[in-house]
Amino acid sequence: MFIVSFCFPFHYQLSFWGSRSGQDIQEGVNYASAAAGIRDETGQQLGVRISFTTQVNNYKNTISRIVNIPGDEDSATDYLSKSIYSVGVGSNDYLNNYFMPLHYSSSRQFTPEQYAQTYAFGARKLALIGVGQIGFRPNALAQNSPNGKTCVRRINSANQIFNNKVKGLVNEFNNYYSDAKFIYIDAYGIFWDLINNPSLLVLGWQMLGDVVLEETMDK
């Protein structure tokens, strides 16, 4: 998932990159593609998808278009610095790559630690989303669970290695880029909280509904 909101208030439904034209891109763009991952080959067994590398290149193309709207690079840079970037990657690289040895060789080439080892133009506010507990996902259960119901702990253990490295990167980025703000969203922990306390999900939707209602009334 790679989403950019270029304006405020945040738009809850952002159009796909290919459908944006002219000044519409100022409302924000969704570059995400189902099944895609950090690695270019990830998800290829499912068919056509837009790799993360291509998503970043699409973002670069958007930047060149944004520069033309205000007419100069300084104004465009200031505009981009106020935007919010949401990047969530990694889960497909495990479910649709590393843990599919019949389709990919990555699990034979790398240990989970090595695999977890395995970018920004104008971005100043970025939310990096960790990988959730994908050992509970239906395709993980179908392919790796002995009874189709039990959580696949080795998958969760592997993506926790990835999450810990992302956390470390967030800290490094915040220390290195003093004019930017990076935050880590603990999708793994959020999912665990919901399993143990489902009422949190209801509360979350209620809070989201209140925000949407408030914005609607303000317009």
C-alpha positions as CSV (number, residue, x, y, z in Angstrom):
1,M,0.0,0.0,0.0
2,F,1.3,3.4,-1.0
3,I,-1.0,6.3,-0.5
4,V,-0.4,10.1,-0.5
5,S,-2.8,12.7,0.6
6,F,-1.7,16.0,-0.9
7,C,-4.3,18.2,0.8
8,F,-6.3,18.8,3.9
9,P,-8.8,17.7,5.1
10,F,-7.8,14.1,4.3
11,H,-9.9,12.5,1.6
12,Y,-11.1,9.1,2.7
13,Q,-11.5,7.8,-0.9
14,L,-8.5,8.5,-3.0
15,S,-8.6,7.6,-6.7
16,F,-6.1,5.3,-8.3
17,W,-3.0,6.9,-9.8
18,G,-3.9,6.1,-13.4
19,S,-7.3,7.8,-13.1
20,R,-6.0,11.2,-11.9
21,S,-5.5,14.0,-14.3
22,G,-4.8,17.8,-14.2
23,Q,-5.3,19.4,-10.8
24,D,-7.2,16.4,-9.5
25,I,-3.9,15.0,-8.3
26,Q,-3.8,17.7,-5.6
27,E,-6.5,15.8,-3.7
28,G,-4.3,12.8,-3.2
29,V,-3.3,9.7,-5.0
30,N,-3.6,5.9,-4.3
31,Y,-0.6,4.1,-5.9
32,A,-1.3,0.8,-4.2
33,S,-1.7,-2.5,-6.1
34,A,-3.0,-5.8,-4.8
35,A,-0.5,-8.6,-4.4
36,A,2.5,-6.3,-5.1
37,G,5.4,-6.2,-2.7
38,I,8.8,-4.7,-2.2
39,R,10.4,-7.4,-4.4
40,D,9.5,-7.0,-8.0
41,E,8.6,-10.7,-8.5
42,T,6.2,-10.8,-5.5
43,G,2.7,-11.8,-6.4
44,Q,3.5,-12.7,-10.0
45,Q,1.7,-16.1,-9.6
46,L,-1.5,-14.0,-9.3
47,G,-1.2,-12.1,-12.5
48,V,-0.7,-8.5,-13.3
49,R,0.2,-6.1,-10.5
50,I,2.1,-2.9,-10.0
51,S,5.4,-3.5,-8.1
52,F,6.4,-1.1,-5.3
53,T,9.3,0.1,-7.6
54,T,6.8,1.0,-10.2
55,Q,4.6,2.7,-7.6
56,V,7.5,4.9,-6.6
57,N,8.2,5.7,-10.2
58,N,4.5,6.7,-10.6
59,Y,4.9,9.0,-7.6
60,K,7.9,10.6,-9.3
61,N,5.8,11.3,-12.3
62,T,3.2,12.8,-10.1
63,I,5.8,15.2,-8.6
64,S,6.8,16.4,-12.0
65,R,3.1,17.2,-12.7
66,I,2.7,18.9,-9.4
67,V,5.6,21.2,-10.1
68,N,3.8,22.5,-13.1
69,I,0.7,23.4,-11.2
70,P,2.2,26.2,-9.0
71,G,4.8,26.8,-11.6
72,D,8.0,26.6,-9.6
73,E,9.9,24.0,-7.6
74,D,10.0,25.9,-4.3
75,S,6.2,26.2,-4.1
76,A,5.8,22.5,-5.1
77,T,8.4,21.5,-2.4
78,D,6.5,23.5,0.3
79,Y,3.2,21.9,-0.9
80,L,4.6,18.4,-0.7
81,S,6.2,18.9,2.7
82,K,2.6,19.4,4.1
83,S,1.3,16.2,2.6
84,I,0.8,12.9,4.4
85,Y,2.4,9.7,3.0
86,S,1.2,6.2,4.1
87,V,3.3,3.3,3.1
88,G,2.4,-0.3,4.0
89,V,4.5,-3.0,2.5
90,G,5.9,-6.4,3.4
91,S,2.9,-8.8,3.9
92,N,2.8,-9.9,0.2
93,D,6.5,-10.4,0.2
94,Y,5.9,-13.1,2.8
95,L,2.6,-14.6,1.8
96,N,3.0,-14.3,-1.9
97,N,6.7,-15.0,-2.1
98,Y,8.8,-16.2,0.8
99,F,6.3,-18.8,2.1
100,M,5.4,-20.0,-1.4
101,P,8.4,-22.2,-2.1
102,L,6.7,-23.9,-5.1
103,H,6.6,-20.6,-6.9
104,Y,9.6,-18.7,-5.5
105,S,13.2,-19.6,-4.4
106,S,13.5,-16.8,-1.8
107,S,13.0,-19.1,1.2
108,R,15.8,-21.3,-0.1
109,Q,18.1,-18.3,-0.7
110,F,17.6,-16.4,2.5
111,T,17.0,-17.0,6.2
112,P,14.1,-15.0,7.7
113,E,16.7,-12.7,9.2
114,Q,18.4,-12.1,5.8
115,Y,15.0,-11.7,4.1
116,A,14.0,-9.0,6.4
117,Q,17.0,-6.9,5.5
118,T,15.8,-6.9,2.1
119,Y,13.0,5.7,-0.6
120,A,11.5,9.7,-0.8
121,F,11.1,12.7,-3.2
122,G,9.7,15.7,-1.3
123,A,8.1,13.6,1.4
124,R,8.3,15.0,5.0
125,K,5.4,13.3,6.8
126,L,5.4,9.5,6.4
127,A,3.5,6.8,8.2
128,L,5.2,3.4,7.8
129,I,2.8,0.5,8.5
130,G,4.2,-2.7,9.9
131,V,3.1,-6.1,8.7
132,G,0.1,-7.5,10.6
133,Q,-0.4,-11.1,11.9
134,I,-0.6,-12.6,8.5
135,G,-0.2,-16.1,9.9
136,F,-4.0,-15.8,10.5
137,R,-4.9,-14.9,6.9
138,P,-7.0,-17.5,5.0
139,N,-4.3,-18.2,2.4
140,A,-1.7,-18.7,5.1
141,L,-4.0,-21.1,6.9
142,A,-4.9,-23.0,3.8
143,Q,-1.3,-23.5,2.7
144,N,0.6,-23.8,5.9
145,S,-1.7,-24.6,8.8
146,P,-1.8,-28.4,9.7
147,N,-5.6,-28.2,10.2
148,G,-6.5,-25.0,8.3
149,K,-7.4,-23.2,11.5
150,T,-4.3,-22.9,13.7
151,C,-2.3,-19.7,13.2
152,V,1.0,-20.2,11.4
153,R,3.4,-19.0,14.0
154,R,6.5,-19.2,11.8
155,I,5.0,-16.7,9.4
156,N,4.2,-14.3,12.2
157,S,7.7,-14.8,13.7
158,A,9.2,-13.9,10.3
159,N,7.2,-10.8,9.8
160,Q,8.1,-9.7,13.4
161,I,11.7,-9.6,12.3
162,F,10.7,-7.4,9.4
163,N,8.6,-5.1,11.7
164,N,11.5,-4.7,14.2
165,K,13.8,-3.6,11.4
166,V,11.2,-1.1,10.1
167,K,10.9,0.4,13.6
168,G,14.7,0.8,13.6
169,L,14.6,2.5,10.3
170,V,11.9,4.9,11.5
171,N,14.1,5.9,14.4
172,E,17.1,6.3,12.1
173,F,15.1,8.4,9.7
174,N,13.8,10.7,12.5
175,N,17.3,11.2,13.7
176,Y,18.8,11.9,10.3
177,Y,16.0,13.9,8.7
178,S,15.4,16.7,11.2
179,D,12.9,18.5,8.9
180,A,10.7,15.3,8.5
181,K,8.5,13.2,10.7
182,F,8.3,9.4,10.4
183,I,5.9,7.3,12.5
184,Y,5.5,3.6,12.8
185,I,2.0,2.1,12.9
186,D,2.0,-1.2,14.7
187,A,-0.4,-3.2,12.6
188,Y,0.7,-6.4,14.3
189,G,-0.1,-5.1,17.8
190,I,-3.4,-3.6,16.6
191,F,-4.5,-6.9,15.2
192,W,-3.5,-8.7,18.4
193,D,-5.5,-6.2,20.5
194,L,-8.6,-6.7,18.3
195,I,-8.3,-10.5,18.8
196,N,-8.2,-10.2,22.5
197,N,-10.7,-7.4,22.7
198,P,-13.1,-7.3,19.7
199,S,-15.0,-4.3,21.3
200,L,-12.1,-2.1,20.2
201,L,-13.1,-2.6,16.6
202,V,-16.6,-1.4,17.3
203,L,-15.1,1.6,19.2
204,G,-12.8,2.4,16.3
205,W,-15.6,2.4,13.7
206,Q,-17.6,4.6,16.0
207,M,-14.7,7.1,16.3
208,L,-14.2,7.1,12.5
209,G,-17.9,7.7,12.0
210,D,-17.8,10.7,14.4
211,V,-14.9,12.2,12.4
212,V,-16.7,11.7,9.1
213,L,-19.9,13.2,10.5
214,E,-18.1,16.2,11.9
215,E,-16.3,16.9,8.6
216,T,-19.6,16.6,6.7
217,M,-21.4,19.1,9.0
218,D,-18.5,21.5,8.7
219,K,-18.8,21.6,4.9
